[in-house]
Amino acid sequence: MATELPPFSGARDLPDYLGILAVDAKDFTAEPSVAHQPISGLIPRLTGTAFENIGLAEVWNQPAFFGPTGDGFAVGVPPRALPYLVDPLLAELQQVLAAHNSGSRRAEALLRLRVSLHVGPLPADPAQPFTGGGGTPRNDTHRLLDSTPVRAILSAASPRVTFVAAILSDRIFQDVVAAGYTSLHPDHFIEVPATVPGKGFTQRAWLRVPAPSGNLLTVGSPAVAPEPCAPPPAADPGAPEQPVATPEGAVQSGSNYGQVAGVVHGGMSMHRPETGSHR
C-alpha cells in the first residue's frame, strides 16, 4: 500500500479538475424526524430527473464522486458539463420541483433547494464514487451552499413560486458565464460576498434565481426621494464637501456588467439588470 507524502514534502500529481454541484434543502431540520429519510432520498431523485430531462443522464449516472449529506448531496462531474449545469439544469430543476410541489398535499412542506457550483482539483475514483472527492474545493462548495446570501435570497422569495436559488463560485462565473460558454448573460447573475458566520469564510460569488418572485421582484429598486417642501439652503463655499450617503452594507463592485446596484437583505449587494437584459 502506497504511503501518502505529507504536504509540502515533495512534488506529486495534481488530481483532475472536477465540477462540483452541491444541493441542500431549505428548512430540512424543521421537518419531523419521520420525514427526514424520505426527503433525503427524494432530493437526489428529483435532481437526477432534471439531469435526465436535459440530456445529462450519463453525467448523473457516472459521477466522479457522490456524497450524501442527509439534507442534500455533493456530486463530481466532468468540467465540460459545467455550462449545462448553469443553464439549463438550474431552470429545469426549478420546473421539476414545481411539478413535484404542485402535487404535494397541503399539509406537506414544499421542497425548496439551495444549489452551489464550484470547480477544482479533487482526488476521485468513478469506480468507487462514495469514497473520494475530498479536498478544499469541495469544502468551499459546501461553504457557498451555507452562505448568508443564498439563504437570504431564497427566504425572500415566495415559497410557492421560487424553489431553487443557486450560488456560483467566482471561478465558475468567470470560466463559464463571463467567458460565454452558457446561454445566460452575466447580467442574469447577482454579485455577492459569500460569507458563513463563524467559519471565517468569505469569497466573491454570484447568485442565480431561475424563477424570482415575492420580494425579489421589488428588492433593490431605486428609492424615489420625496420632493422637498422648500429648496435646501445654499452650501457654504468654504465648507468641506460632504460625502454622499450610501446604504449600510452596500458592496461596490469593480465590474458590474452594466447593472444597477441596490441593497438586498443580509448586507449583500444586488445588481438589477437594466431593462431588456433579462430573457
C-alpha positions, 0 to 999 in steps of 0.5 A: 500500500502506497504511503501518502507524502505529507504536504509540502514534502515533495512534488506529486500529481495534481488530481483532475479538475472536477465540477462540483454541484452541491444541493441542500434543502431549505428548512430540512431540520424543521421537518419531523424526524419521520420525514427526514429519510424520505426527503433525503432520498427524494432530493437526489431523485428529483435532481437526477430527473432534471439531469435526465430531462436535459440530456445529462443522464450519463453525467448523473449516472457516472459521477466522479464522486457522490456524497450524501449529506442527509439534507442534500448531496455533493456530486463530481462531474466532468468540467465540460458539463459545467455550462449545462449545469448553469443553464439549463439544469438550474431552470429545469430543476426549478420546473421539476420541483414545481411539478413535484410541489404542485402535487404535494398535499397541503399539509406537506412542506414544499421542497425548496433547494439551495444549489452551489457550483464550484470547480477544482482539483479533487482526488476521485475514483468513478469506480468507487464514487462514495469514497473520494472527492475530498479536498478544499474545493469541495469544502468551499462548495459546501461553504457557498451552499451555507452562505448568508446570501443564498439563504437570504435570497431564497427566504425572500422569495415566495415559497410557492413560486421560487424553489431553487436559488443557486450560488456560483463560485467566482471561478465558475462565473468567470470560466463559464458565464463571463467567458460565454460558454452558457446561454445566460448573460452575466447580467442574469447573475447577482454579485455577492460576498459569500460569507458563513458566520463563524467559519471565517469564510468569505469569497466573491460569488454570484447568485442565480434565481431561475424563477424570482418572485415575492420580494425579489421582484421589488428588492433593490429598486431605486428609492424615489426621494420625496420632493422637498417642501422648500429648496435646501439652503445654499452650501457654504463655499468654504465648507468641506464637501460632504460625502454622499450617503450610501446604504449600510452594507452596500458592496461596490463592485469593480465590474458590474456588467452594466447593472444597477446596484441596490441593497438586498437583505443580509448586507449583500449587494444586488445588481438589477439588470437594466431593462431588456437584459433579462430573457 
